[in-house]
Amino acid sequence: MSNEQHEIEYTDSFVGAIELVWGDGFLSPGGEDEITLFLEGLNISGKEVLDVGSGTGGCDVVLVRTHGAGHVLGVDVEQPVIDRSIARAEELGLSDRISYQKVEPGPFPFEDESFDVVFSKDAMIHIEDKASLFAEVIRVLRPGGFFVASDWMRRDELAPGPEIQNWLDIVGLTFGMHSPPHYVEALELAGFQGVETRDRNEFLVNALRADFELLSGEGRDELIRRTGPEAQHFIDVWSAALKAAESGELRPCHLRGFKPSA
Ligand SMILES: C[S@@+](CC[C@H](N)C(=O)[O-])C[C@H]1O[C@@H](n2cnc3c(N)ncnc32)[C@H](O)[C@@H]1O
């Protein structure tokens, strides 16, 4: 994992645009339903959960309220989103069950075997070195614990095609995108067992299509109110993401893996 200093990418206007389409507290699509789907068959009730790349905190509220997590610690590299998520937890009276910590990119500042579950939603795309990342994830998990996540992946490890390259060029985020087999290999190399992925391309195409219609149609005035002169840029970003997903190269997936019991 990189130890470079991180610059703010999820600016206030970007967060404003994203939350307009994906809901308050969510910087990724699908909200509660998508989280519930990728947790299917797993029990996090009463467990201590680490959320990697917690953003503005909506996922953590779902983990605690809907799925009964005992405690969630959200970590993120950007202070402004951490501040928003702390305010959200306080407002909802959940500060005793959800806390946040800003971290630097790189190894986690936690002792071995500190968590029962490591969760992440659409955040690991920002971390290039998956082998080091998953070595860290398994290190901080207790024996018998599990990793459960979704992430935006690429169909393969070949040079990006024109649609995905266009999106990468305009979105203004640092990505380290890889294919589902690359993730599986890195998880297994780290020592995870029972590794599974589930493709969510069709879900993303439908979500982005609806978002694009909203942003360029009836939501346009609210987008302008939230983002001012950047509004057209965000419409272009969604249009490019939609084309990348429709091309089949942008392939979000659910992911899970289990740390063997001691
Ligand atoms: C697309 S957002 C998803 C946020 C949240 N998981 C959600 O679904 O709403 C990705 C988040 O990952 C964070 N991030 C980027 N690099 C990271 C890193 N190395 N470690 C932890 N978080 C990181 C970003 O700051 C951003 O808040």
The ligand as an ORCA input file, in Angstrom:
! r2SCAN-3c Opt
* xyz 0 1
  C     -16.688      5.839     -3.207
  S     -16.368      6.357     -1.562
  C     -17.308      5.142     -0.667
  C     -17.635      5.565      0.740
  C     -18.544      4.619      1.513
  N     -17.948      3.325      1.670
  C     -19.873      4.478      0.845
  O     -20.155      3.442      0.252
  O     -20.658      5.436      0.917
  C     -14.692      5.852     -1.276
  C     -14.102      6.327      0.044
  O     -12.820      5.711      0.223
  C     -11.945      6.660      0.808
  N     -10.558      6.222      0.591
  C      -9.743      6.443     -0.478
  N      -8.540      5.868     -0.292
  C      -8.578      5.263      0.931
  C      -7.632      4.506      1.701
  N      -6.409      4.253      1.260
  N      -8.023      4.053      2.923
  C      -9.280      4.310      3.392
  N     -10.208      5.025      2.705
  C      -9.862      5.492      1.497
  C     -12.337      7.965      0.134
  O     -11.875      9.086      0.843
  C     -13.858      7.832      0.094
  O     -14.448      8.379      1.254
*
